[in-house]
Amino acid sequence: MSRFFDLVSKPAREMLVAPATSSGPPAVQSRLIKLDSNENPFGPSPRAIEAMRTALASVHGYPDAACGELRERLATQHSVPQEQVLVTAGSTELLSLLSLAMLGHGLNAVTSERSFLVYRMVVEAAGAQLVEVPMRNNGLDLQAMLDRINEHTRIIFLANPNNPTGTVVDLAELDKFMSEVPGHVVVVLDEAYYDFAQHFATLREMEYSRSFSYLRQGASVIILRTFSKAHGLAGLRIGYGIGPAELLGYCARMQSMFSVSSIAQAGALAALDDLEHLTKTVTNNASQAQILGVALSELDFQVTPTSANFLCCDLGENAASMADQLRQAGVSIRPLGDWGAPTCIRISIGTPEQNQFFLEALSRIREESSHATGSESQ
Ligand SMILES: *Cc1c(COP(=O)(O)O)cnc(C)c1O
């Protein structure tokens, strides 16, 4: 235990044990329905699978370290110069690189409580401190975050939609926030659930994101996107950031060589071409969010309206025990005790069949426990 304790760096020594971001290993051992990690229930795009198969024949060679073809493709898609795109091994690698590039002992980053757990890990690994502000109405409190900025702050992390609440920030509030955030702070606009949120916004006749206009106006922002969610490639580890070229250049220096594999680059490129798979994914998500939301409300659970591919739901009872019972019934969901919300769960929205299975299991457990408490009180 103490053999290397005095030898490792201070951040390595002092970091809290990083909580696993996925609840356990993949559910290969049984037919467990996995609604706990916001993965695509339809799997990867078939086109991506085909492209990755083809790429296998070339894995004796190193990948393109600059991810040139993908970067060019993303730059065109987003109408930005290539220098403003950095491809990383999942968007979490970019979170890590940015923290290494900007933070250190005595510095801090600001985010909301009940947000993406990785923010804490990357900030502490860089030897800095994460400041978490309380939420307001289950969403991010942008003013409270502004108020906590000091001269030692370098990064603000905004997950939009937020994980695990599924909420989006009000655009007028975000505009105001962006105009007031001081120049020494970089704002990370984490849009991991972009495609889902954009689809919901279209259905609701609302606007979701103005992130690119902040960038064009010269703001210090990094927009994070990933292939892990709507594109169904979470196991492949590929994502990207769009931001000021100079800042991304510093991040790129900290990146480990060849961290994005050739298979990942090939899979991501092909996934971008598969609009059919993406459309199927986001339309199923929106219609199933509606069905699940209604059913959960009918069971008297409090559901937060979502803009992502999961629902945050207050059970009003011990969520960890409910999660255990659901697991025994064959469904894995995420209890939010790690986020300080011991009565809440996060359920990834699955296929219609998976959601139906989940709802039936939940109402069965609910019924059994009400019988049990009913007989106890008599
Ligand atoms: C899932 C998720 C990501 C994606 O991380 P990857 O490293 O790209 O898999 C990023 N941010 C948030 C808030 C997420 O929920």
The ligand as an ORCA input file, in Angstrom:
! r2SCAN-3c Opt
* xyz 0 1
  C     -21.296     10.284    -22.389
  C     -20.777     11.641    -22.172
  C     -19.612     12.064    -22.830
  C     -18.935     11.167    -23.817
  O     -17.714     10.716    -23.426
  P     -16.836      9.882    -24.461
  O     -15.492      9.939    -23.855
  O     -16.883     10.614    -25.765
  O     -17.397      8.522    -24.557
  C     -19.168     13.348    -22.614
  N     -19.840     14.197    -21.816
  C     -20.970     13.835    -21.189
  C     -21.692     14.810    -20.340
  C     -21.467     12.532    -21.343
  O     -22.568     12.160    -20.691
*
